[in-house]
Amino acid sequence: MTENTSFDVDPLVENVSPEPAVVVIAGDYLNKLTGEKIERECKDKLDAGAREIVVDFSQTEIINSIGISILLGVIDNAQMAGAKVVFSDLKPESAELFDMLGLTKHVTLQ
Amino acid sequence: MIEQSPKLIHAFGALAELGQEVANKNNFQETIRTSLHLLSGALGIMRGGVARYSRYAREMNMLAIRGLGDEFPLSLSVCVEDERQFLTNGLNAIDAHAARVLPFFQVYAASFERRHIELFIPLIIRDEIVGGLFLGEKATGEPYSSYEKEIICAMGRHIGVAISQRNLLAEIERHSEENRRLFEDLRRTYADTVKAFATAIDCKDKYTEGHSVRVGKYTELIARELEWSPEQIEGAATAGYLHDVGKLTVERKIINAPYRINAKESAELNKHPSVGYEILQAIHHPFTDVPLAAKYHHERLDGRGYPDGLYDREIPYIAKVVNLADSFDAMTTDRPYKARRAAIDVVDDLRRNAGKQFAPELVIAFLRGVLRELKSETKDRRFRRLLGREYMEAEGLAPAITGALNELAPTSSLTYIAARSGSE
């Protein structure tokens, strides 16, 4: 079953995973302080039993340091909960940055 | 090792953003939270915190944390030895494992280990510890390079400046608040002293007990009606309270004479405005017109007043206000040789003497104030409290005031009030 977050959620992923999964569309929202909401929502879903967080970057052009920090928070929370983090539709330059900063060591790229 | 240029560009981007964030003077808490994000995101740091140092409590108090969990202390004590070492170290990264000789790293060793704190950076601005950065492991799992430590220190300097600015602002606010309180205390003391003086003046005259206090209050009411500023209203009230201070030097038997005093006694009594001026001039008042009000409150617009027989524009405005308040109280209180006059008669007297004894615009303001209270257009019942309910409810008082107002200012909006009252 796929749980919806209160922001952007891809309805197509419903029932794809046997474990409860949450899909987050990063958008541009991630790069601001208000992006902390994503982290909080993901934490709430993890606390509620979600075992997979899928972050969809298909609408994200650039990721700045605030965005990276928020994603690190999502990864940290997921690791503490024993859940998996998947980054999907990542632009090559973003993938390169994530690789350089070590984020890709903790997530699955899709 | 030469760092990869994309990593360098990314880190410098974060540094530039941080500089902008600090310069923007946004909400302080948000600035600190953003700063921690930028620092973590610049180098891929999994967890960390920004603390503000209280040198009085010798504590590092966390302002923002990320990934440190609920068990990490939010307030960390710093001893004298730690403080000395931090100052010696300057704004440079300290390896938390290598610094175990310091009490700070011994006391919190368990917490640091549990949350993988690898670096501590004391934020030192102008030779003062203003805070500290606590940084955990990098997402790469690799140790911090010297280049990364330099980036962290550069960003730490920005955060330190933000904290220092906030401390400075808080200190200015604290001093400003302290000054405001001191000023308020002084102001209250001055006001109390003025009232005490007014009571002392009134004690000398058993027949006009409370006269100075009432004149102070009437003067204040006129000033309010004229829409003066709070400071001007306070000054006007003070002038009213102290207008008769010169009477302190007049013989009690003259002041309390239960008969019309003779010419000699009158001359003695009439010295009180000038004497009052001399007394008040020696005092440094926050309101400069107070001595002038005492000196000229018996002057008349037609030049028939005393002590100098000044005409209209020669008379200080505050003295005109006090004169009206003084005369009104004299007419509306019992004197040993004269009973108080009926309210309607007083209104008529004010109307007739506007332009002769009293400034017309002041009579208008005063009567307008009474009328507004009679029509319950004001919440407070100041005139009622000073004159008594029965006096204020005298039959025909409101129409008499309306008539006087129309006569004094026939083209003013008060004509409308009269027309409306007449049609009702």
Interface residues (C-beta under 8 A of the other chain):
Chain A: L33 E36 N64 S65 I66 G67 I68 S69 I70 L72 G73 I75 D76 E96 L97 M100 L101 G102 L103 K105 H106
Chain B: Q4 P6 K7 H10 G13 A14 E17 E30 R33 T34 L36 H37 L38 L39 S40 G41 A42 L43 G44 I45 M46 R47 R66 G67 K138 A139 T140 G141 E142
